[in-house]
Amino acid sequence: MPFVLDALVTAVWALEDENHPLAVRALDRLRTDEAVAPSLWWFEVRNILIVNERRKRLSEADTRRFLEELAVLPIREDRMAVEDEVLRLARVHGLTVYDAAYLELALRERLVLATLDQALVRAAAVEGVETTLG
């Protein structure tokens, strides 16, 4: 079954010194399942990579290689966010609009949300969205 992929989970894959069991499970799931991400995911992932280049954790070549590897994974970008619902979730749970977009997508498509953001995990629990990948 597809799942919603958070940019922070994706970032763990790019950074050799990072490791998280959820990120490992998410990458493993992509062997048989599709991930879905809001369109802002594209920008967030690239911003994380650039920030880590500036911190000397990645080189330009590392970023290029990672993006090439990422491009072949079954990750679908969703461009259909429901604005009123994103804003409601942001207001009710004190989330950024960016984080609320991930939660809105998981709610709308009734999918598990793979995230490392604890505020988003708490909001997902209140909304009845699962955040653990089996």
WOLIN-V658714 format. One line per field, one symbol per residue. psi: psi as a letter, one per 40 degrees, with the letter a starting at -180 (. if undefined). burial: # if it has 16 or more other C-alpha atoms within 10 Angstrom, else .. Layout:
# WOLIN-V658714
psi: ???
burial: ???
This chain:
# WOLIN-V658714
psi: hiihhiddddddddhdeihhdddddddddedeiiiiiideddddddddddddddefdiiddddddddddddeighhhhffihddddddddddefiiddddddddddddefiihhiehdddddddddefhiehh.
burial: .##############......##..##.#...#########..##..###.##....#....#..#........#.#.......###.##..#.#.#.#########..#######...##.##....###...
